[in-house]
Amino acid sequence: MGTKLALISVAVMLYTCQAGSSLHPLILIPGNGGNQLEARLTAGYRPSSLYCNRWNPVVKNKEGWFRLWFDPSVLLAPFTKCFAERMTLYYDPELDDYRNAPGVETRVLHFGSTQSLLYLDPHLKHITAYMAPLVESLEQIGYVNGKTLFGAPYDFRYGLAAEGHPSHVGSKFLQDLKELIEKASSSNGGKPVILLSHSLGGLFVLQLLSRNPPSWRQKFIKHFVALSAPWGGTMQEMLTFASGNSLGVPLVEPLQVREEQRSSESNLWLMPNPKLFGRQKPLVITPNATYSAHDIAQFLNDIGFPEGVNPYKSRILPLTERYTAPGVPITCIIGSGVRTPETLFYGKNGFDEQPEVVYGDGDGTVNMVSLLALESLWSDKINQPVKVIRIPGVSHTSILRNGAALDEIIELISGVNSNVQYSAV
């Protein structure tokens, strides 16, 4: 860490020595793919190939659970397909909800702890570190896992739905997170909680806050810190749905994971928001059509994913039309000045090829209009403080390990704990 962080660490430790446990409890909420998932195959599992029938990663215990995300064997082409079919969700029109693939059970490990947020594969710490650098920085200013520091991992494939539509997995996560907040506060002398999210986690937190009464928020929430939150979705999701997205993982062919990525409820939730991206901005251009954020339903149909149209229109779109200000202090820490996909151009070969990309401003994953959405939407809300801290050149995920970014995060958390207000820079 830099000199700035070292000084903050010393100051906070001195303060805690004098005043006892002065830290507000803090809960980390990861982003899409930001925690480990385990799976177990049952008699109902029907593999699509001999490879998938024989492939079974190292079993963790006698009950047959193994790490589904992340396992390095998915980098090998024959097994990428097996991984994808086990990760795939299915929308059930009769239930109006999403479910796992037949014969695949999944579970989230270590809810309440930071353990499954540190590394996606604990055996490959160097290349799969996620929140480990951030947790180490928080520990330097006195936070202790399980006492003042907690984690809220979840099944990130699932999202939430608009009022009147069931979303069993996502709604249960919100209830579990609410109970964790109350427990963390109670075990720390009734102090309200700091929520620190990354990426998709910020959308879940905002929904949690808006779905609970002001009295609850005032009692239990001290501050909400959102890192790289895609408030209005991201243009990159249209690439994911159209052509698949390897997410920079070497050896993975985008088309091999396209169907699995299309099945993800949370990916559908992250489509560009029409209210923010507008009607005039072309996002995808083909020889036969041009699509804006207002044309997502038609886009889904045209790329060969018509089964996504109904859940998008009925469950997702109404969910994204309202942004309820929760009335708690919110600080958005974002990267900027990183080339971010803004418009996709497809040729005559269609969506089975990777497009030509025109880039704009953002954090490399999320467009600037989405990162700044709360600031623009709530600029006239007197009782809703929103502060944005921009860090030039820091990408969507490097914000969790970049020295300058960690300094900003720790300075903010230290300030919240001492009731010092820091200005955005």
C-alpha positions as CSV (number, residue, x, y, z in Angstrom):
1,M,0.0,0.0,0.0
2,G,1.0,3.6,-0.5
3,T,2.0,6.2,2.1
4,K,-1.5,7.5,2.2
5,L,-3.0,4.1,3.2
6,A,-0.2,3.6,5.8
7,L,-1.1,6.9,7.5
8,I,-4.8,6.1,7.4
9,S,-4.1,2.6,8.9
10,V,-2.0,4.1,11.8
11,A,-4.7,6.8,12.5
12,V,-7.5,4.3,12.6
13,M,-5.6,1.8,14.8
14,L,-4.7,4.5,17.3
15,Y,-8.4,5.5,17.3
16,T,-9.6,2.0,17.9
17,C,-7.0,1.5,20.7
18,Q,-8.4,4.6,22.5
19,A,-12.1,4.1,21.9
20,G,-12.4,0.3,21.8
21,S,-14.3,-1.2,18.9
22,S,-15.0,1.9,16.9
23,L,-15.5,0.3,13.5
24,H,-18.9,0.1,11.9
25,P,-19.5,-3.5,10.7
26,L,-18.9,-3.9,7.0
27,I,-20.4,-6.3,4.6
28,L,-18.9,-7.1,1.2
29,I,-21.3,-8.0,-1.7
30,P,-19.4,-9.3,-4.8
31,G,-20.2,-8.9,-8.5
32,N,-21.1,-11.3,-11.2
33,G,-18.8,-14.3,-10.9
34,G,-17.2,-12.9,-7.8
35,N,-17.6,-15.9,-5.5
36,Q,-17.2,-19.6,-5.6
37,L,-20.1,-21.9,-6.5
38,E,-20.4,-25.6,-5.8
39,A,-22.5,-28.2,-7.8
40,R,-23.6,-31.7,-7.4
41,L,-24.9,-34.0,-10.1
42,T,-28.0,-36.1,-9.4
43,A,-29.7,-39.0,-11.3
44,G,-31.6,-36.5,-13.4
45,Y,-28.4,-35.2,-15.1
46,R,-28.2,-36.0,-18.8
47,P,-24.8,-35.1,-20.2
48,S,-24.7,-34.0,-23.8
49,S,-21.6,-36.0,-24.6
50,L,-19.3,-38.7,-23.5
51,Y,-16.8,-36.1,-22.3
52,C,-19.5,-34.6,-20.0
53,N,-20.5,-38.0,-18.8
54,R,-17.0,-38.8,-17.7
55,W,-15.8,-35.4,-16.6
56,N,-16.2,-34.9,-12.9
57,P,-13.9,-32.5,-11.1
58,V,-12.3,-33.4,-7.9
59,V,-15.0,-34.0,-5.4
60,K,-14.9,-31.9,-2.2
61,N,-16.7,-34.3,0.1
62,K,-18.6,-37.6,0.3
63,E,-21.8,-36.0,-0.8
64,G,-20.5,-35.4,-4.3
65,W,-20.1,-31.6,-4.2
66,F,-17.4,-30.1,-6.4
67,R,-16.4,-26.5,-7.3
68,L,-18.3,-25.4,-10.4
69,W,-17.0,-21.9,-10.4
70,F,-14.2,-21.5,-10.8
71,D,-12.5,-24.6,-12.0
72,P,-9.5,-24.4,-14.4
73,S,-10.5,-27.4,-16.4
74,V,-13.1,-25.3,-18.1
75,L,-10.3,-23.8,-20.1
76,L,-9.9,-27.0,-22.1
77,A,-12.2,-27.0,-25.1
78,P,-14.0,-30.4,-24.5
79,F,-14.8,-29.5,-20.9
80,T,-15.9,-25.9,-21.6
81,K,-19.1,-27.3,-23.1
82,C,-19.6,-29.5,-20.0
83,F,-19.1,-26.5,-17.7
84,A,-21.5,-24.4,-19.8
85,E,-24.3,-27.0,-19.7
86,R,-24.0,-27.3,-15.9
87,M,-24.1,-23.5,-15.4
88,T,-27.1,-23.0,-17.7
89,L,-30.3,-21.8,-16.3
90,Y,-33.8,-22.4,-17.7
91,Y,-36.8,-20.1,-17.6
92,D,-40.0,-21.9,-16.8
93,P,-42.9,-20.0,-18.3
94,E,-45.4,-21.9,-16.1
95,L,-43.6,-21.0,-12.9
96,D,-42.5,-17.6,-14.3
97,D,-39.1,-18.2,-12.7
98,Y,-35.6,-19.5,-13.4
99,R,-34.2,-22.9,-12.3
100,N,-31.0,-25.0,-12.7
101,A,-30.4,-27.5,-15.4
102,P,-32.1,-30.8,-14.8
103,G,-30.0,-33.0,-12.5
104,V,-27.7,-30.1,-11.4
105,E,-27.8,-28.9,-7.8
106,T,-25.8,-25.8,-6.8
107,R,-25.0,-24.1,-3.5
108,V,-23.1,-21.0,-2.3
109,L,-20.4,-21.5,0.3
110,H,-19.5,-19.6,3.5
111,F,-22.3,-17.0,3.5
112,G,-21.5,-14.4,6.2
113,S,-17.7,-14.9,5.7
114,T,-15.3,-13.3,3.2
115,Q,-13.7,-16.8,2.5
116,S,-15.3,-17.5,-0.9
117,L,-14.8,-13.9,-2.1
118,L,-11.0,-13.9,-1.7
119,Y,-10.1,-16.3,-4.5
120,L,-12.2,-18.0,-7.2
121,D,-9.9,-21.0,-6.9
122,P,-8.0,-21.2,-3.5
123,H,-5.5,-23.5,-5.2
124,L,-4.6,-20.8,-7.8
125,K,-4.5,-17.7,-5.6
126,H,-2.2,-15.7,-7.8
127,I,-4.4,-15.8,-10.9
128,T,-7.8,-16.1,-9.4
129,A,-7.6,-13.4,-6.6
130,Y,-10.8,-11.4,-6.4
131,M,-11.4,-9.5,-3.2
132,A,-8.3,-10.7,-1.4
133,P,-6.4,-7.4,-1.9
134,L,-9.4,-5.4,-0.7
135,V,-9.9,-7.6,2.4
136,E,-6.2,-7.3,3.3
137,S,-6.5,-3.5,3.1
138,L,-9.6,-3.6,5.4
139,E,-7.8,-5.8,7.8
140,Q,-4.9,-3.3,8.0
141,I,-7.3,-0.7,9.4
142,G,-8.7,-3.2,12.0
143,Y,-11.4,-5.1,10.4
144,V,-11.7,-8.8,11.4
145,N,-13.5,-11.5,9.4
146,G,-16.6,-12.8,11.2
147,K,-16.5,-10.0,13.8
148,T,-16.6,-6.6,12.0
149,L,-16.1,-7.8,8.4
150,F,-18.6,-10.1,6.6
151,G,-19.2,-11.4,3.1
152,A,-22.4,-12.0,1.2
153,P,-21.8,-14.5,-1.6
154,Y,-24.7,-15.5,-3.8
155,D,-25.6,-17.4,-7.0
156,F,-24.8,-14.6,-9.4
157,R,-26.5,-16.4,-12.3
158,Y,-29.9,-15.4,-10.8
159,G,-31.3,-11.9,-10.7
160,L,-34.4,-10.3,-9.5
161,A,-37.8,-9.6,-11.1
162,A,-40.3,-6.8,-11.1
163,E,-43.1,-6.7,-8.5
164,G,-45.7,-9.5,-9.1
165,H,-43.1,-11.9,-10.6
166,P,-41.4,-14.6,-8.5
167,S,-37.7,-14.7,-8.2
168,H,-37.1,-17.4,-5.7
169,V,-33.3,-17.5,-5.6
170,G,-32.6,-13.7,-5.9
171,S,-35.4,-12.8,-3.3
172,K,-33.9,-15.4,-0.8
173,F,-30.5,-13.7,-1.2
174,L,-32.0,-10.3,-0.3
175,Q,-33.7,-11.8,2.7
176,D,-30.4,-13.5,3.8
177,L,-28.5,-10.2,3.2
178,K,-31.1,-8.3,5.3
179,E,-30.7,-10.8,8.2
180,L,-26.9,-10.6,7.9
181,I,-27.1,-6.8,8.2
182,E,-29.2,-7.0,11.3
183,K,-27.0,-9.7,12.9
184,A,-23.8,-7.7,12.1
185,S,-25.3,-4.6,13.6
186,S,-26.5,-6.5,16.7
187,S,-23.2,-8.2,17.3
188,N,-21.4,-4.8,17.1
189,G,-23.4,-2.9,19.7
190,G,-26.1,-1.8,17.4
191,K,-23.9,0.2,15.1
192,P,-25.3,0.6,11.6
193,V,-23.6,-1.2,8.8
194,I,-21.4,-0.1,5.9
195,L,-22.3,-2.0,2.7
196,L,-19.5,-2.3,0.1
197,S,-20.4,-3.8,-3.2
198,H,-18.7,-4.5,-6.5
199,S,-20.4,-4.4,-9.9
200,L,-23.7,-6.5,-10.0
201,G,-23.7,-6.5,-6.2
202,G,-24.6,-2.8,-6.2
203,L,-27.8,-3.5,-8.0
204,F,-28.8,-6.1,-5.4
205,V,-28.0,-3.7,-2.6
206,L,-30.0,-0.9,-4.2
207,Q,-33.0,-3.2,-4.5
208,L,-32.6,-4.4,-0.9
209,L,-32.7,-0.8,0.3
210,S,-35.7,0.2,-1.8
211,R,-37.7,-2.8,-0.7
212,N,-37.3,-2.0,3.0
213,P,-38.9,0.9,4.9
214,P,-37.1,4.1,5.7
215,S,-37.1,3.3,9.5
216,W,-35.1,0.1,8.8
217,R,-32.6,1.8,6.5
218,Q,-32.1,4.6,9.1
219,K,-31.5,2.1,11.8
220,F,-29.2,-0.4,10.1
221,I,-27.4,1.3,7.2
222,K,-24.5,3.7,7.8
223,H,-23.2,4.1,4.3
224,F,-23.4,2.4,0.9
225,V,-20.2,2.2,-1.1
226,A,-20.6,0.9,-4.7
227,L,-17.6,0.0,-6.8
228,S,-18.0,-0.1,-10.6
229,A,-21.8,-0.5,-10.3
230,P,-23.5,-0.9,-13.7
231,W,-26.6,1.0,-12.6
232,G,-28.0,1.2,-16.1
233,G,-26.5,-2.1,-17.4
234,T,-23.7,-2.3,-19.9
235,M,-23.4,-2.2,-23.7
236,Q,-21.1,-5.3,-23.4
237,E,-24.1,-7.5,-22.6
238,M,-25.3,-7.1,-26.1
239,L,-22.1,-8.6,-27.3
240,T,-22.4,-11.4,-24.8
241,F,-25.9,-12.2,-26.0
242,A,-25.2,-11.9,-29.7
243,S,-21.8,-13.6,-30.1
244,G,-20.8,-14.9,-26.7
245,N,-18.0,-13.4,-24.5
246,S,-14.9,-15.2,-23.4
247,L,-14.4,-12.3,-20.8
248,G,-10.7,-12.3,-21.7
249,V,-10.2,-15.9,-20.5
250,P,-7.6,-17.6,-22.9
251,L,-8.5,-20.7,-24.9
252,V,-12.3,-20.2,-24.4
253,E,-14.3,-20.0,-27.6
254,P,-17.1,-17.4,-27.2
255,L,-19.7,-19.4,-29.1
256,Q,-19.2,-22.4,-26.8
257,V,-20.4,-20.4,-23.8
258,R,-23.0,-18.2,-25.6
259,E,-26.0,-20.3,-24.8
260,E,-25.1,-20.5,-21.1
261,Q,-24.5,-16.7,-20.9
262,R,-27.8,-16.1,-22.6
263,S,-29.6,-18.2,-20.0
264,S,-28.3,-16.1,-17.1
265,E,-31.1,-14.1,-15.5
266,S,-28.6,-11.6,-14.2
267,N,-27.1,-11.1,-17.6
268,L,-30.5,-10.2,-18.9
269,W,-30.9,-7.7,-16.0
270,L,-27.6,-6.0,-17.2
271,M,-28.8,-5.2,-20.7
272,P,-28.5,-1.4,-21.5
273,N,-31.3,0.5,-19.7
274,P,-33.5,2.4,-22.2
275,K,-34.0,5.3,-19.8
276,L,-30.3,6.0,-19.6
277,F,-28.9,4.9,-23.0
278,G,-31.8,6.5,-24.9
279,R,-33.5,5.9,-28.2
280,Q,-31.1,7.7,-30.5
281,K,-27.8,6.1,-29.5
282,P,-27.1,3.1,-31.9
283,L,-25.7,0.2,-29.9
284,V,-25.7,-2.6,-32.5
285,I,-25.6,-2.0,-36.3
286,T,-26.0,-4.8,-38.9
287,P,-26.6,-4.6,-42.7
288,N,-30.3,-5.0,-42.0
289,A,-31.1,-3.3,-38.7
290,T,-29.9,-0.8,-36.1
291,Y,-30.7,-1.4,-32.4
292,S,-30.9,1.1,-29.6
293,A,-31.6,0.3,-25.9
294,H,-35.3,0.6,-26.8
295,D,-35.0,-2.3,-29.2
296,I,-33.7,-5.0,-26.9
297,A,-36.7,-7.3,-27.3
298,Q,-36.4,-7.2,-31.1
299,F,-32.6,-7.7,-30.8
300,L,-33.1,-10.8,-28.7
301,N,-35.4,-12.2,-31.3
302,D,-33.2,-11.4,-34.2
303,I,-30.1,-13.0,-32.6
304,G,-31.9,-16.3,-32.3
305,F,-32.9,-16.0,-28.7
306,P,-36.7,-15.5,-28.8
307,E,-37.2,-17.3,-25.5
308,G,-35.5,-14.3,-23.8
309,V,-38.1,-11.8,-25.0
310,N,-40.9,-12.5,-22.6
311,P,-38.9,-12.6,-19.4
312,Y,-37.1,-9.4,-20.5
313,K,-40.3,-7.6,-21.2
314,S,-42.3,-8.9,-18.2
315,R,-39.7,-9.4,-15.5
316,I,-36.6,-7.2,-16.3
317,L,-37.8,-4.1,-18.1
318,P,-40.3,-3.0,-15.4
319,L,-37.5,-3.6,-12.8
320,T,-35.2,-1.1,-14.5
321,E,-37.7,1.7,-15.0
322,R,-37.7,2.9,-11.5
323,Y,-34.7,4.0,-9.4
324,T,-36.0,4.6,-5.8
325,A,-33.6,6.8,-3.8
326,P,-33.1,5.0,-0.5
327,G,-32.1,8.1,1.5
328,V,-28.9,6.7,2.8
329,P,-25.4,8.1,1.9
330,I,-24.1,6.6,-1.3
331,T,-20.5,6.8,-2.7
332,C,-19.8,5.5,-6.1
333,I,-16.1,4.7,-6.8
334,I,-15.6,4.2,-10.5
335,G,-12.8,3.8,-13.1
336,S,-12.8,6.1,-16.1
337,G,-10.8,6.7,-19.2
338,V,-10.7,3.0,-20.1
339,R,-11.7,1.9,-23.6
340,T,-15.2,0.5,-23.3
341,P,-17.4,-1.1,-26.0
342,E,-20.0,1.5,-27.2
343,T,-21.2,0.3,-30.6
344,L,-21.0,-3.0,-32.4
345,F,-20.9,-3.5,-36.2
346,Y,-21.8,-6.9,-37.6
347,G,-21.2,-7.9,-41.2
348,K,-23.0,-10.1,-43.6
349,N,-21.9,-13.3,-41.7
350,G,-24.3,-12.4,-38.8
351,F,-24.0,-12.9,-35.1
352,D,-21.8,-16.0,-35.1
353,E,-18.8,-13.8,-35.7
354,Q,-17.2,-11.3,-33.4
355,P,-18.1,-7.7,-34.4
356,E,-16.1,-4.6,-35.1
357,V,-16.2,-2.5,-32.0
358,V,-16.2,1.2,-31.5
359,Y,-15.1,2.2,-28.1
360,G,-16.1,5.0,-25.7
361,D,-15.4,6.1,-22.1
362,G,-16.0,3.8,-19.1
363,D,-14.2,1.3,-17.0
364,G,-13.6,-1.2,-19.8
365,T,-16.8,-3.1,-19.0
366,V,-19.4,-0.5,-18.0
367,N,-20.2,2.6,-20.0
368,M,-19.9,6.0,-18.3
369,V,-23.6,6.8,-18.7
370,S,-24.3,3.7,-16.5
371,L,-21.6,4.4,-13.9
372,L,-22.9,7.9,-13.4
373,A,-26.6,7.0,-13.5
374,L,-27.4,7.7,-9.8
375,E,-25.7,11.1,-9.9
376,S,-27.7,12.1,-13.0
377,L,-31.0,10.7,-11.9
378,W,-30.9,12.0,-8.3
379,S,-29.2,15.3,-8.8
380,D,-32.4,17.1,-7.5
381,K,-33.0,14.8,-4.5
382,I,-32.2,16.9,-1.5
383,N,-32.4,14.0,0.9
384,Q,-30.3,11.6,-1.2
385,P,-26.6,12.3,-0.9
386,V,-24.6,10.7,-3.8
387,K,-20.9,11.3,-4.3
388,V,-18.8,10.0,-7.2
389,I,-15.1,9.3,-7.0
390,R,-13.4,8.8,-10.4
391,I,-10.1,7.0,-10.7
392,P,-8.6,7.5,-14.1
393,G,-7.3,4.4,-15.9
394,V,-8.7,1.9,-13.4
395,S,-10.7,-0.9,-15.0
396,H,-13.9,-2.6,-13.8
397,T,-12.1,-5.4,-11.9
398,S,-8.7,-3.8,-11.2
399,I,-10.5,-1.4,-8.9
400,L,-10.3,-4.2,-6.3
401,R,-6.5,-4.4,-6.4
402,N,-5.2,-1.2,-7.8
403,G,-3.1,0.7,-5.2
404,A,-4.7,4.1,-5.9
405,A,-8.2,2.6,-5.9
406,L,-7.6,0.8,-2.6
407,D,-6.3,4.0,-1.1
408,E,-9.5,5.8,-2.0
409,I,-11.7,3.0,-0.7
410,I,-9.8,2.8,2.6
411,E,-9.8,6.6,3.1
412,L,-13.6,6.6,2.5
413,I,-14.2,3.7,4.9
414,S,-12.0,5.3,7.6
415,G,-13.8,8.6,7.1
416,V,-17.2,7.0,7.5
417,N,-16.0,5.3,10.7
418,S,-14.8,8.6,12.1
419,N,-17.7,10.6,10.7
420,V,-15.3,12.6,8.5
421,Q,-16.7,13.6,5.1
422,Y,-14.2,13.4,2.2
423,S,-14.7,15.3,-0.9
424,A,-14.8,13.6,-4.3
425,V,-11.8,14.1,-6.5
